[in-house]
């Protein structure tokens, strides 16, 4: 509980791992890591991660206008391209198929400033791991703490749901 809301479900090694998101934020004021394990193989989990181009896979009532995120894979969702919009306020910054998807906020205005996330898929003895490293700058300390808690709740749902759907 000590590491909440900044870190959830990750090991010390995962928290220390440098990601492409770290290179996108010049002066980070926050860095959070979240993770979940799936019994699915990494290739299947990667396909489900690419579903973020289709829907947010969090609390649909809150962040998907009440529409249910698809429960089957969408053909072509894994055909990522740099600059592609996803999750309303993000664009794809970089990716390595089967390994990582890095997104950044489309605008740096407002109290959040720069905001980037690297989602990574790794082998795990249980199947695979999905981790997310969030790096941000420009956040007022009070706004940042509130954002960390809100992001924790939403991203926890997102990561665990993607891992569950991949394992089906």
CORVEN-V418496 format. One record per residue. N is the residue number from 1. SS is DSSP state (a for helix, b for strand, c for the rest). Layout:
n | ss
N | SS
N | SS
This chain:
n | ss
1 | c
2 | c
3 | c
4 | c
5 | c
6 | c
7 | b
8 | b
9 | c
10 | c
11 | c
12 | a
13 | a
14 | a
15 | a
16 | a
17 | c
18 | c
19 | c
20 | a
21 | a
22 | a
23 | a
24 | c
25 | c
26 | c
27 | c
28 | c
29 | c
30 | b
31 | b
32 | b
33 | b
34 | b
35 | b
36 | b
37 | b
38 | b
39 | c
40 | c
41 | c
42 | a
43 | a
44 | a
45 | a
46 | a
47 | a
48 | a
49 | a
50 | a
51 | a
52 | a
53 | a
54 | c
55 | c
56 | c
57 | c
58 | c
59 | c
60 | a
61 | a
62 | a
63 | a
64 | c
65 | c
66 | c
67 | c
68 | c
69 | c
70 | c
71 | c
72 | c
73 | c
74 | c
75 | c
76 | c
77 | c
78 | c
79 | c
80 | c
81 | c
82 | c
83 | c
84 | c
85 | b
86 | b
87 | c
88 | c
89 | c
90 | b
91 | b
92 | b
93 | b
94 | b
95 | b
96 | b
97 | c
98 | c
99 | c
100 | b
101 | b
102 | b
103 | b
104 | b
105 | b
106 | c
107 | c
108 | c
109 | c
110 | c
111 | c
112 | c
113 | c
114 | c
115 | b
116 | b
117 | b
118 | b
119 | b
120 | b
121 | b
122 | b
123 | b
124 | b
125 | c
126 | c
127 | b
128 | b
129 | b
130 | b
131 | b
132 | b
133 | b
134 | b
135 | b
136 | b
137 | c
138 | c
139 | c
140 | c
141 | a
142 | a
143 | a
144 | a
145 | a
146 | a
147 | a
148 | a
149 | a
150 | a
151 | a
152 | a
153 | a
154 | a
155 | a
156 | a
157 | a
158 | a
159 | a
160 | a
161 | a
162 | a
163 | a
164 | a
165 | a
166 | a
167 | a
168 | c
